[in-house]
Amino acid sequence: MRTVLVTGGLGFIGSNFILHWVKNHPQDRVINYDLLTYAGNPTNVSSVHNLPQYRYVLGDIADSPLLEKVMLEEMVDTVVHFAAESHVDRSIKDPSVFVRTNVLGTQYLLEAAMKCGINRFIHISTDEVYGSLGREGFFTELSPISPNSPYSASKAGSDLMARAYYETYGLPVIITRCSNNYGPHQYPEKMIPKIITNALQNQPIPVYGDGQNVRDWLHVVDHCSAIERVIDSGQPGQVYNIGGNNECTNLQVVSEILRYLGKPDSLIQFVADRLGHDRRYAIDASKIRDELGWIPKYSFHEGMAQTVDWYVEHVEWWRRLIVDVPKRSNGEGDGGEKNK
């Protein structure tokens, strides 16, 4: 039996991970540590809220005394660190919040984990730390770190801090870097839910630049299963890339969703490009496939249909949240974590 501390467990990927873990590891205890910021939603984990093996703690990852208290009292042995500020547009407007949460917050969490003798620390990161690719090639775990936005720079900083705690102190840290996630419970400011919700309301769908920026899309359930495999079999000190093998331009994603919903292309509205907008991301996930035996199960078409259906069926869920969404953001940039 394990006790798993999940930071950011009320957000998009964190909540999906908790549901996945409780379903597949009912003997384990799960502590959900989340500050409940704008992108967190308690209803995401309502189905496990009353289970005896689940506990929610309202807390900031920069609160060292509370972190240590929770880890010691609950006898935590595994930390899965999702908590992060993750929206690129917001990072461009105010980088300081991202530095505080993603870099300093991660350092506080690493320090608490070291003091409390944590056996496994999984640091969830993003392919955006690698920067931008040309038309050919893929990011591997050996690709240089070259972030281009305040968000990705803050995630790169947290990655390097996690690596330092492994190399310097021997904390058993494993870093995962995922491609863009999509699926149920994603906050409406992100690209795919924004496309879906705008289309359902017959509102213009903003597309940055020429719409030819390329991303690799990973269904959140596939991401959760990959993290599960890393927890069980990953090697401390290693980095594992997690990708969905679903490269699409932003314009292709918009068109796919509009076709599925029976909405016209006239809803597409091209807007001025984002500052520092990376042209292409693509993940080489052969390491996690060859060493840990993980492969994604969702094709893009299957996963997208399931995701669109979820938003169609949960209109009240996203309508309550949508008032906070920046009007012109197309929401791109949801790698690890990204995680709200």
N, C-alpha and C positions, 0 to 999 in steps of 0.2 A: 504494500500500500504506500502510495506517495502522497505528499501534500504539495500541491502546485500553486504557487503565487502567480497570478496573471495580472500584469499592470495594463491599464487601459481596457479592461474587460467589458465596459459598457459601450465601447465604440464598435465600429464596423467589423474589423477583422478579429479583434479581441473577443467580442461577443460570439461570433461564429465559432471561434476556437473553443470557447467554454462549452457551447452546446455540443460540439463534436467530441470534446474530451469526456464530458459527463456521460454521453451516450456510449462511448467505446471503453471507458474506464470507470465503471460505476463504483468500484471499490476505492477509488482515490478521492481525496478531499481537494476542493478547489477554493482558493481565496481570491476573490475579485477585488483588486485594489485600484480604485478609479476616482479621479477628482470631480467627475461629473461636470465637465465643461460643456460648451454649447453643442458639441458633436456626440456627446454620450447620451444614451437613452436606456433607462432601466427596463423598458418594455422589451428590449432586445433579448433579455435573459429571463423573462417572466416565467417561462416554462420550467426553469430549474430553481426559481427563487426560494421555494419552500422545501427543497430537498435538504436532508440533514447534512449531506456532505458538501454543501455549498454555503459560502459566507461572503457577504459584501462588506468591504471597508471603504468608507469615504476618506480619501487621503491623497496628498500630493507626493510625487516621487522625490521632491526636494525636501521633504520633512523627514530627516534622518532618524530622530528619536522614535517617531511613529513606525517607520519602516522596520527598525530593529525590534521594536516591541512586538509587532505583528509576526515577524519572522520567528522570533524566539517562542512566543506564546503558542503559535500554531504549529511549531516544529516543521517549518517549511524546508524542503530539501531541493525543490526545483523552482526556478524563476523563469517565466516566459515574459519578456519585456516588449510589449506592444506600445505602451503609452508614448505619444509623441504629438507635437503639432505637425500637421502634414499637408496643409493646403498651400500650394506654391504661390498663388496670387496674394494670399494673406502674408506670406513670408516676404514678398517684395514690398508690401506696404509697411511692415514692421518686423524687421529681422530679429530684434532683441528678444521678443517672446520665444522665438524658435531656439535661440542660443540658450536661454534660461532652461527651457523644458528639455530640449533634445540633448544638449551637451552637459550642462550642469546637473540636470535631473538624472541623467544616466550615470554620471559619476557618483552622485549620492547613493543611487541604487546599488551600484557595483561595490561601493565601500560597505554598505550595510550587509550585502550578501557575503562579502569576505569576512566581516566580523562575526557573522552568524553561521559560518561553515556550510554554505550552500553547496550541494553536490553537483548541480547543473544549472548553468545560466545561459539561456537562449536569448540572444539579442537580435530582434527582428529589424532588418534594415531594408534598403531599397536599391534597385538597379540604378537609380538616378545619381548615386554617388560616383558612378563611373563616367558621367558626363554624356557626351553625344557621339553617336556612331555615324559613319558615312553610309553609303548604300550597301556595302558589303561587310561581312564579319559579324561577330557576336561578342558580347561581354563574357569573359571567363573569370574565375576567381582570382586569376593572376593579372587581370587588367588593371592599369593604374587608376588610382582615385583622382578624379578630375571634375568635381562638382561645379555647376554653372549657375545655380540659384541659391539664395539664402537658405531655403529649405534643405536642398541636397547638401549644401556645405555643413549645415548643422547636423545632418545625419552622418556625414562622413566623419565629423568630429566625434560623434558618439561611437562610431565604429572603431576609430583609432583608440579612444579611451578604453573600450571593451578589450581590444587587443592588448593594450598596455597592462591591464589588470591580469590578463593571462600570462603574458611574458614576464612581468615584474613580480607578481605576487602568487602566481600559480592558480588563480581562480579559474575553475573549469568552464570557461566561456566558449560558446559556439555562436558564430554570426551567420545569419541567413539573409540573403538579398533577393527580393522577389521582384517580378515585373508587376505591371498595373493590375490591381485586383478589381473584380466586379462581383456582384451577387446581391442577395437579400440584405436589408438593414443598412445599406450604404447611405451616408448622409447626402441630402439632395444637392449640395454644392459641388459634388464630384461629377466627373464628365458623363458617365453613363446614366446615373439617375437623373441628372439635369436634363439630358436629352429626352428621356422617357417622360418625365413630369411636364416639361414644356410642351412636348408633342401631345400629351393627353389633354392639355389645356389650350391647344392650338395657338401657342405662343411661339415667337421666333426662337430659333435654336442658334446661339452664337457659336461660330467656328473661327478659331484663330487663324490669321494669315490665309494661306491657300488651302488649308485642310490636309496637306500632304505629310504632316508629321506622323511618324510611324511609332506604334507602341505594340508590345507583346502583352496579350491579355490573359490573365490567370483567374480562373474561377476561385472564389474564396474557399470553397470546400476542398478543392485540390490543394490550395495553400495550407489549409489546416492539416490535411493528411500528411503533407510534406514535413511540417513542423513536428507532428507526432513521430514520424520516422526519425527525425533528427534527435528528438528527446530520447528515443529508445536506443538508437544505434550510432548517432553522430560522434565524432571524435573531438574532444576539447582542443581549442586552438585553431580549429579549421573554419573555413568559410564555405557555405553551400549556396550556390545560385539556384533559385526556384523559378522556373518559367513555364508558360502554358503552351508554347509552340503555336501561338496564334497571333502572328504579326498582321496588323491592319493599319491603314491610314485613318486619321480621325474622321475624314470624310466618309470612308467605307463604313465605319462604325455608325455614324449618323444615318446613312442610307439604309443600313441593315435594320435599324430600329424603326425607321419611318415605314419601310416596306412591311414589316411585321405588324405594325399598328394600322396600316392602311392610310397613312398620312402623306400629304404631298411634299415634294422636295422644295416647294416654295417657302416652307417654314425655315429653311436654312438661311442664316444671315452671317456673312463673312464680316469679321471685325478686325481691327488692328491687332497685329501679332503681339504676343506676350514678350516682355523684356527677357532676354537670355533664353529664348525658347529652344530647347534641345530638339534636333531634327529627328533622330531615330534612336530607339532603345531596342535591343534584342538580346535575349539571354541564352547562353549555352548552359543547359542544365544536365550535361552528361555526367558530371561528377556525382551528383546525388542519385542519378539513375544507376550508374555503374557500381558505386560503393554502397549505397543504401537500398537500392532496388525500387526507388519511387518513380512513378510516371503519372502525369495528369490523366484524368479520366474524361473530363468534359471537353468536347469539341466546342469551338466558339459559337457555332449556330445553336447547338443544344443548350449551352449555358446561357446564351443571350435570350433565347426563348423563355427559359425558366425564370430568368431575372425580370424580363419585361412583365411576364404573367404575375410575378410577385408584387410588383408595383401597381399593376392594374387592380389586384385584389386587396391592396392595403392603402387605398387612397387617403383615408383619414390619418394614417401613420405619417405620411410625408406632407400632407397639408398642414399639420400642426408645426412642422419644422421649417417649412419653406419660406416663411417670412424673414428668416435670418440669412438667406442665401444671397451673396453679392450678385447684383443684377447682370453684370457683364462677364462674370467668370464662366468659363466653359468647364471648370473643375478638373482639368487634367492634372495628373501628378498624384497618383495614389499607389505608391509602392508599399512599402512596409510600414506601412504602417501606418505604415500609414494608417493612420490606423484608427481614425475616428470616423 
